[in-house]
Amino acid sequence: MPKVELTIPEHLEMQIAQMVERGEFVNREEAIEDLLSTGIKAYKTSGPQEEGEPGFEDDGMMGHDDEYVF
């Protein structure tokens, strides 16, 4: 597996350390790998929209201006 050197803000390092301490991950390496994988999957699913492509936040739900449509 390729190795990557990464510099992250201290608050993120603290959050990762807390997750490891709580037993959510075995170690920092596993935590970072899993969190990156999850983030990439989420990005692929909801990634950036093409310019000009309407989204829910632009037109409201289902293309309507109202927040709720019944």
LINRA-V308905 format. One record per pair of residues at least 12 apart in sequence whose C-alpha atoms are under 6 Angstrom apart, sorted by the first residue. I is the first residue (numbers start at 1). J is the second residue. If there is no record, write none. Layout:
# LINRA-V308905
<<I/J> <I/J>>
This chain:
# LINRA-V308905
none
